Amino acid sequence: MVSAAVRLSPIFAVPLGEARLVPCERLNRELEALFLARETDEHRNPMPSHIPQEEVFESRFNLFRWPEPCVQELRKFMLDTVAETVLQASTVSAQDFTNLKFHNHTWFHVTRHAGSFVSHNHPMASWSAVYCVRVGEVPPDQPGSGLLRLFDPRPGANAYLDPGNAQLHASFRLSPLEVRLEEGQVIVFPSYVFHEVTPFYGRDTRITVATNCWFA
């Protein structure tokens, strides 16, 4: 008996966009200086959705309305990356996409020693993105410091593990995706995906910019 050839395809895949700003050093240092200067109560998020930590500063969600050239340069790069991710992941034509209204809430995080961010998602948006301004120190004895961890959205997918499903290819993974962001890197993912930031144990700062986007 000759068996039929097996055709393997993903059926519940999660799209993940990734891009790099090259060069990024000049922009990131300008952003870093600006964010540290505005790490004040005036710019702090007044209604956090989580219990605030002293080690993590979260700004208001109006970052991309700031007029500073470095912020507007980052705005173009991040939103262009989100747009390209949507176009690649969907059947929306480029022409139809240009007719949509593109909305966003955007903010920055400054994280210091032992700061982290609990698992959460963003149910009032369709796409989220995170850009790394400063990766911060990674102590040799803390390799899991400051990771962005994305969780599998399929409940119970890893409830039973054996040699037949414990070593699947990356696109079929049953474990969280852990990303050590690099400076100038942005990743884009659906806003329904739960994610967290593991405790940061560097002696300096970890600085990121996050945006939630939706279309109408």
N, C-alpha and C positions, 0 to 999 in steps of 0.2 A: 504494500500500500504506500502511495506517495502522498505525503501530507501537503496541504496548500501552504504557500508562502504566507508568513505572518506580516501584516502591515501594522506597524506601531505608530500611534498618534496621540498627542496630549488632548485630553477632553476637558479638563478643568484647570488649564494653565493660568498662572497669574503673570501679567506683563510687568516687566521691570525695565525701565529706561535708565541709561547711564551715559554721562558725557563729562568731558574734562575741559576746563578753561586753561588754555596754554598761550602765553605765560599767565600766571595768576598772582605772582609774588607782589607786584606793585599794588594791585587792586585789594588783595587780602590784607596788606598792611594798612592801607587807608581805611578799610572797613573795620579792622581791629581797633585802630585808634579812635574811630568815631564811636563804636559800640562801647568801648571802655569809658569814654568820656560821658556817655549818656546812660550809664548804668546807675540811674537815679530813680527815685520814687516817681518823678514826673513821667518817666517813660516806662515804668513797670506795668505789666498787665494787671489791671485792677480787679479782674474777675477770673482768676485761674480756675481751670476745671479739675485741679488736683490740689492736694495739700502742698503748699509751697515749701521748698527747702532753702535754707540759708545759703547753701553751696551752689544754687542754680538761680541765675537771673533770667527771667522771661520778660521780654518787652511787650508793649502793646502790639496789636495786630495790624498796624498801619504803616509798617516799615516802607513798603514800596510807594508810599505817598511822600516820603521825604525827598526834598529836591536835590540833595547832595549828588554830584556827578558819580561818585563811586557806587552809591545806592542804585542810581538809575542804570548804570552799566551792569550791575548784578541783576537787576530786574529784567533787563532785556535777555541776558543769557539764560536765567532760570526759566522764564516764561516761554522763551523760544524752545527750550529743551522739553518742557511740558507739552507744548503744542506739537512738536515733532513726534513725541512718544504717542500722543493721542492719534495722530495721523497714521503712524505705523501699526498701531494696535487695533484700529477700527476701520470700518468701511466708509466712513465719512470722506467725501471728496474734499480736495484742497479748496475748491471754490465754495462749497457749502460751509466749510470750516471758517472761512474768512467772514461769513455773514453772522457768525455766532458772537454773542457778547461774552467776553472772557473776564471773569471775576476772580479775585483772590484775597485772602487774608495772609499776611506775611509778617514774621517776627524773627527776632534773634534770641539765641541762648548763649549765656556765658556760664560755663560750668567750672567749678573749682574742686579741690581735693574732696573725694568721697561723694560728690554730687552724682545724681542719676535721674532717670525719668521713668516712671512706672508704665507698664503696658497700657496702651490706649489705641483707639483709632479715631477717625474724623468722619462721623456719619453724615455731616451736613456738607460734604464736598465729594467730588468724584475722583480727583487726583491730588496726591500730595508729593512734595519734593523736599529734599534736604541737601543743602550745600555746605561744604566744609571750608570755613575761613581759617581755622587753626586747629590742627589735629591734637596738639598737646603732647606732653611726655607720656611714653608708654614704659613704665618700669619693667625691667627684665623679669622680676618675680610676679608681675601682674599682667600676663599676656591678654587677659580678658577685659582689661581696662578700657572704658569708653567705647564699647562696640555698639553699633546700631543693630538691633536684633529684630528681624521680621518673622512673624509666626505664621505657620500654615493655617489658612482660613478654613480648612475642612475639618469639622469636629470629629474626633475619633479616628482620624486617618492613621495615626501611629499607635492605636490601642493594642494592636497585636503585632509584634515583630519577631521574625524568624529569619533564617538564612535566605529565604526566598524573596524578602522585601527589604532587608536591612541595608542593602548596598545598591540602591537604585541610582540611575543617572541623575544629574543635578536637576533637570527639569521635572523629575518625578519625586523629588526629595520628600521625606517624611519628617525631617527635622527642621528647626528654625534656620533661617539664613542669617549668618552673622557677617556684618560688613564693617571693616575698619576703614572709615572714610579717609581719603587723602586730600590734602589741600588742593582746592580747585576742582574737586569732584562733586558732581551732583547726581543723585539717584531719584528716580520718579517711580511711584507705585500707586496702585488704587487705594483710595482713602479708607476703604473698608478693612484693609489689612492691619491687624493689631501689630504694634511695634513698641519697643522700649529702648532705652539707652542704659547699658550696664554701668555700675559705679566707676567713676573716673578717678584714678589714683595718681595722676601726675602732680608734680609740684607747681605747675604753671596753670594755664587755662585751656579749656577746649571751647571753641567758638563755632557755632553753626547758625545757619539761616534756614528756616522752614517756611513753606508756603502750602496753603490749601487752595485748590482751584475748582471752579465749577462754571458751567456754561449755560447760556440761555438763548 
